[in-house]
Amino acid sequence: MRKTATQVKFNAKLLRPAEEPKGTWSFVCLPKDASAKLPTRSMVSVEGTFNGVEFWTTLLPDGDGGHWMKVAKPLSTKANVKPGDTVTLEIAPMAKEPEPEVPQDLKTAITAAGAKAQETWKAITPKARRDWIFWIVSGKKAETRAKRISVALDKLGKGDRRPCCFDRSGMYDNSLSCPVAADD
């Protein structure tokens, strides 16, 4: 990790979401003072170390001016931690927004879409692609997700570069907010 002026180091408890099966994934709520050192209360991509293991991710807004981080199972395994453990993080905002991972259903739909939708998708920034992806996957039901993909392709086909109704700050829509932790 590159040393930067906005480097943030903190300890936090690794939590398990109450709504998910055990072992699927975990999360960390950033302390308020750590979130305050980041450049935005909205989504922010960071790189750093998680208990000494290098990683990068996009922190999500908690809806209350702070951030939380989803921890994929491979990262917690590599860091040798489990929910309930205290972890040490050292993070800094990324200088360049990384290319987001496009879900397979969206990737397939874009490939099958018209030329204008494909052209717009290729022309937008990684941050804009990330916003489209988060808006699509934040739908709880499969039907909602499918409808959002259809709407996205229609809008991209018209040259729209951003989803119209995606709240990247997490202040007005709880689709990005921090999950409720399990009691264990």
HUWO-V415325 format. One record per residue. PHI is phi in whole degrees, -180 to 180 (none if undefined). PSI is psi in whole degrees, -180 to 180 (none if undefined). D_CENTER is the distance of its C-alpha to the mean C-alpha in Angstrom with 2 decimals. Layout:
phi & psi & d_center
PHI & PSI & D_CENTER
PHI & PSI & D_CENTER
//
This chain:
phi & psi & d_center
none & 136 & 19.47
-75 & 140 & 21.22
-78 & 128 & 22.68
-134 & 167 & 21.76
-66 & -25 & 22.90
-100 & 23 & 19.54
-67 & 134 & 19.20
-126 & 127 & 18.30
-120 & 135 & 19.68
-161 & 165 & 19.55
-112 & 146 & 20.13
-153 & 158 & 18.36
-85 & 133 & 19.00
-79 & 125 & 16.91
-115 & 157 & 16.70
-109 & 132 & 16.82
-70 & 137 & 15.58
-65 & -32 & 18.81
-83 & -7 & 17.90
-111 & 153 & 17.12
-63 & 149 & 19.87
-57 & 139 & 20.55
85 & -3 & 19.18
-73 & -55 & 16.29
-163 & 171 & 13.47
-138 & -179 & 13.39
-153 & 163 & 11.59
-129 & 133 & 12.69
-95 & 124 & 13.29
-71 & 140 & 13.99
-60 & 149 & 17.59
-56 & -40 & 18.30
-68 & -30 & 20.17
-71 & -46 & 17.37
-60 & -38 & 14.95
-63 & -23 & 18.03
-83 & -10 & 18.36
-83 & 156 & 15.16
-74 & -10 & 15.91
-151 & 152 & 14.00
-86 & -4 & 13.21
-90 & -169 & 10.45
-60 & 140 & 6.96
-146 & 130 & 8.16
-85 & 133 & 7.93
-131 & 159 & 10.33
-129 & 158 & 12.78
165 & -149 & 15.30
-127 & 145 & 16.84
-123 & 103 & 16.18
52 & 40 & 19.77
88 & -8 & 20.97
-95 & 125 & 18.76
-68 & 143 & 17.05
-159 & 170 & 13.35
-142 & 151 & 10.50
-162 & 174 & 6.75
-108 & 118 & 4.27
-74 & 144 & 5.48
-108 & 149 & 5.37
-71 & 145 & 8.98
-92 & 1 & 11.38
85 & -2 & 13.73
-131 & 26 & 16.35
88 & 0 & 15.70
-116 & -164 & 13.72
-136 & 160 & 10.35
-139 & 162 & 9.15
-132 & 125 & 7.58
-78 & 132 & 7.43
-112 & 111 & 10.32
-69 & 150 & 11.38
-53 & -43 & 15.15
-60 & -35 & 16.23
-70 & -45 & 14.95
-66 & -34 & 16.67
-66 & -47 & 19.66
-63 & -35 & 20.02
-83 & -5 & 19.86
59 & 48 & 22.35
-131 & 159 & 20.85
-137 & 162 & 20.56
-52 & 137 & 19.56
104 & -23 & 22.00
-77 & 152 & 22.16
-91 & 131 & 21.54
-117 & 154 & 19.37
-108 & 126 & 19.64
-119 & 142 & 16.81
-132 & 113 & 17.62
-131 & 160 & 14.92
-151 & 147 & 15.27
-59 & 143 & 13.43
-76 & 140 & 13.64
-66 & -35 & 16.70
-128 & 132 & 15.50
-63 & 127 & 12.19
-74 & 157 & 11.62
-72 & 127 & 12.12
-74 & 156 & 9.26
-80 & 123 & 10.45
-89 & 123 & 12.25
-59 & 148 & 13.06
-58 & -41 & 16.81
-64 & -37 & 17.92
-72 & -42 & 16.50
-58 & -46 & 17.87
-63 & -43 & 21.18
-65 & -41 & 21.37
-65 & -42 & 20.88
-61 & -35 & 23.51
-88 & -7 & 25.84
-75 & 171 & 25.29
-67 & 165 & 27.82
-60 & -40 & 28.22
-65 & -42 & 27.06
-63 & -43 & 23.65
-64 & -42 & 23.22
-63 & -44 & 24.53
-64 & -45 & 22.17
-57 & -44 & 19.07
-69 & -30 & 20.44
-82 & -22 & 21.33
-78 & 164 & 18.12
-76 & 161 & 15.90
-56 & -36 & 12.77
-64 & -41 & 11.01
-67 & -41 & 12.86
-63 & -40 & 12.05
-60 & -42 & 8.25
-63 & -44 & 9.38
-59 & -47 & 11.73
-62 & -48 & 9.56
-62 & -39 & 7.27
-63 & -43 & 10.78
-67 & -49 & 12.40
-78 & -11 & 10.53
-75 & -12 & 10.49
-67 & 132 & 14.23
-78 & -30 & 15.70
-104 & 150 & 18.72
-59 & -38 & 19.39
-65 & -39 & 21.64
-65 & -45 & 19.09
-62 & -45 & 16.71
-62 & -42 & 19.86
-65 & -40 & 21.00
-66 & -36 & 17.82
-62 & -44 & 18.14
-61 & -46 & 21.77
-63 & -44 & 21.15
-59 & -46 & 18.68
-64 & -39 & 21.38
-63 & -47 & 24.02
-66 & -44 & 22.37
-60 & -38 & 21.57
-64 & -24 & 25.18
-94 & 2 & 26.36
91 & 4 & 24.57
-67 & 130 & 21.86
-97 & -15 & 19.11
-139 & 150 & 16.50
-66 & 141 & 16.01
-73 & -29 & 18.49
-122 & 26 & 17.09
-97 & 122 & 13.35
-93 & 92 & 12.91
-70 & -11 & 10.10
-85 & -20 & 11.75
72 & 7 & 11.45
-83 & -26 & 15.15
-115 & -6 & 16.79
-144 & 129 & 14.79
-85 & 13 & 13.52
-65 & -22 & 11.13
-105 & -7 & 8.11
-63 & 159 & 10.58
-61 & 136 & 11.10
-70 & 164 & 12.93
-80 & 133 & 16.61
-80 & 145 & 17.75
-68 & 158 & 20.58
-81 & -1 & 23.97
-88 & none & 24.74
//
